[in-house]
């Protein structure tokens, strides 16, 4: 069974007030083994009681496609962006639309990225070379940047898709260097 439902864009029956159905959380991130699938159903404007009813119907449809438990939450566009909504960051940065197969943020005009800054100053020359091979590859083999469509923005700064950040950070940690992650939303305009 499939854990990355957004990749298959399942044919679901849903109410016309559904703005999007989004998979988010650990099931999106490469290198993680999820305990459940986190699904958010985003509605345009619908009373809460109806949201819950329609969301449960969507959950029943998704349970037929997954072998692990489905955890479903409902929001309207207003409540999604409330300050008290702790799921909003996960939905915006990691969320993948089950309807389009694209990043949810793209549907609202943004492109989510994770920027990782690092310094190689304290590394020995041979470790700097190994680090370069890790990012760019060696002898015809792809490095992480090419495999996962990352970009070297400038020396010491790479930009990757949020779902691949774990792969990059775990590889960087092996070199025992300091690094920082920053999540950014860039406008698609």
C-alpha positions as CSV (number, residue, x, y, z in Angstrom):
1,X,0.0,0.0,0.0
2,X,1.0,3.6,-0.6
3,X,2.2,6.1,2.1
4,X,2.8,8.9,-0.3
5,X,-0.8,9.3,-1.5
6,X,-0.1,12.7,-3.0
7,X,2.1,11.0,-5.6
8,X,-0.8,8.9,-7.0
9,X,-3.4,11.7,-6.8
10,X,-6.2,9.4,-5.6
11,X,-9.7,9.8,-7.2
12,X,-11.7,11.0,-4.2
13,X,-15.3,12.0,-3.9
14,X,-15.6,15.3,-1.9
15,X,-17.8,18.3,-1.4
16,X,-17.4,21.3,-3.8
17,X,-16.5,23.5,-0.7
18,X,-13.2,21.6,-0.4
19,X,-10.4,23.9,-1.2
20,X,-7.8,21.2,-1.0
21,X,-6.9,17.8,0.7
22,X,-3.4,17.9,2.0
23,X,-1.0,15.2,3.2
24,X,1.6,16.6,5.7
25,X,3.8,15.5,8.6
26,X,6.4,12.8,8.8
27,X,4.9,10.8,5.9
28,X,6.1,13.5,3.5
29,X,9.7,13.7,4.7
30,X,12.2,11.5,2.9
31,X,14.0,9.2,5.4
32,X,11.3,9.2,8.0
33,X,9.1,6.2,8.9
34,X,5.6,7.5,9.7
35,X,3.3,6.0,12.4
36,X,0.3,7.5,10.6
37,X,-0.7,9.6,7.7
38,X,-1.6,13.2,8.6
39,X,-4.3,14.6,6.3
40,X,-5.8,18.1,6.4
41,X,-9.0,18.9,4.6
42,X,-9.1,22.6,3.8
43,X,-12.6,24.0,3.2
44,X,-13.6,27.4,1.6
45,X,-16.5,28.2,4.0
46,X,-18.5,25.4,5.6
47,X,-20.0,25.0,9.1
48,X,-17.8,23.0,11.4
49,X,-20.3,20.2,11.8
50,X,-20.5,19.7,8.0
51,X,-16.7,19.9,7.8
52,X,-16.3,17.0,10.3
53,X,-18.9,14.9,8.5
54,X,-17.3,15.4,5.0
55,X,-13.8,14.9,6.4
56,X,-14.8,11.5,7.9
57,X,-16.1,10.4,4.5
58,X,-12.8,11.4,2.9
59,X,-11.0,9.5,5.7
60,X,-13.0,6.3,4.9
61,X,-12.0,6.6,1.2
62,X,-8.3,7.1,2.1
63,X,-8.2,4.2,4.5
64,X,-8.8,1.9,1.5
65,X,-5.6,3.2,0.0
66,X,-3.3,3.0,3.0
67,X,-2.1,0.3,5.3
68,X,-1.3,2.7,8.2
69,X,-3.7,4.7,10.3
70,X,-5.1,8.0,8.9
71,X,-5.2,11.0,11.1
72,X,-7.5,13.7,9.6
73,X,-8.1,17.3,10.6
74,X,-10.4,19.9,9.1
75,X,-9.9,23.7,8.6
76,X,-11.5,26.4,6.7
77,X,-9.1,29.0,5.1
78,X,-9.5,31.3,8.1
79,X,-8.9,28.8,10.8
80,X,-5.9,27.3,8.9
81,X,-4.0,30.6,9.5
82,X,-5.0,31.2,13.1
83,X,-2.1,31.8,15.5
84,X,-3.2,28.9,17.7
85,X,-3.1,26.4,14.8
86,X,0.1,24.4,15.4
87,X,-0.4,22.3,12.2
88,X,-0.2,25.4,9.9
89,X,3.6,25.3,9.5
90,X,3.6,21.6,8.6
91,X,0.8,22.1,6.1
92,X,2.4,25.2,4.5
93,X,5.9,23.9,4.3
94,X,5.5,20.1,3.9
95,X,2.0,19.7,2.7
96,X,1.3,18.0,-0.6
97,X,-2.1,18.3,-2.3
98,X,-3.8,15.0,-2.9
99,X,-5.8,16.7,-5.6
100,X,-3.0,18.2,-7.7
101,X,0.1,16.3,-6.4
102,X,1.8,19.6,-5.9
103,X,3.0,21.5,-2.8
104,X,0.0,23.0,-1.0
105,X,1.8,26.3,-0.7
106,X,1.9,26.6,-4.5
107,X,-1.9,26.6,-4.6
108,X,-1.8,29.8,-2.5
109,X,1.0,31.4,-4.5
110,X,4.1,30.4,-2.6
111,X,7.1,28.0,-3.1
112,X,8.3,26.5,0.2
113,X,12.1,25.9,0.6
114,X,14.5,25.1,3.3
115,X,17.8,27.0,3.3
116,X,20.7,25.4,5.1
117,X,23.7,27.5,5.9
118,X,27.0,25.9,7.0
119,X,30.6,26.6,7.5
120,X,33.6,24.4,6.5
121,X,36.2,26.6,8.1
122,X,37.2,24.0,10.8
123,X,37.3,21.0,8.5
124,X,40.5,19.5,7.2
125,X,41.1,19.7,3.4
126,X,40.2,16.0,2.8
127,X,36.9,16.5,4.7
128,X,36.1,19.6,2.7
129,X,36.6,17.5,-0.5
130,X,34.4,14.7,0.9
131,X,31.7,17.3,1.7
132,X,31.9,18.6,-1.8
133,X,31.5,15.0,-3.2
134,X,28.5,14.5,-0.9
135,X,26.8,17.6,-2.4
136,X,28.0,17.4,-6.0
137,X,28.9,13.8,-6.6
138,X,32.0,12.1,-7.8
139,X,33.1,10.1,-10.9
140,X,29.7,10.3,-12.6
141,X,27.6,9.6,-9.5
142,X,25.0,12.1,-8.5
143,X,25.5,14.1,-5.3
144,X,22.6,15.1,-3.0
145,X,22.0,18.4,-4.9
146,X,21.4,16.7,-8.2
147,X,19.5,13.7,-6.8
148,X,17.1,15.8,-4.8
149,X,16.9,19.0,-6.9
150,X,18.8,21.1,-4.4
151,X,20.6,24.3,-5.2
152,X,23.9,25.8,-4.0
153,X,22.9,29.4,-3.7
154,X,26.4,30.5,-2.7
155,X,29.3,28.8,-0.8
156,X,27.9,27.8,2.6
157,X,24.3,28.1,1.6
158,X,22.1,25.4,0.0
159,X,18.4,25.4,-0.7
160,X,16.3,22.2,-0.8
161,X,12.7,21.2,-0.8
162,X,11.3,20.8,2.7
163,X,10.6,17.0,2.2
164,X,14.4,16.5,1.5
165,X,15.8,18.6,4.4
166,X,16.2,15.6,6.6
167,X,18.4,13.8,4.1
168,X,20.7,16.9,3.8
169,X,20.9,17.7,7.5
170,X,21.7,14.1,8.5
171,X,24.5,14.0,5.9
172,X,25.8,17.3,7.1
173,X,25.8,16.1,10.7
174,X,28.2,13.4,9.8
175,X,30.9,16.0,9.2
176,X,30.3,17.5,12.7
177,X,30.0,21.0,11.5
178,X,27.6,23.8,12.6
179,X,24.7,24.5,10.4
180,X,21.4,26.3,10.6
181,X,18.1,25.7,8.8
182,X,15.7,28.4,7.8
183,X,12.3,27.9,6.2
184,X,11.3,30.4,3.5
185,X,8.3,30.9,1.4
186,X,9.0,32.6,-1.9
187,X,6.3,34.2,-4.1
188,X,5.5,32.4,-7.4
189,X,4.9,35.8,-9.1
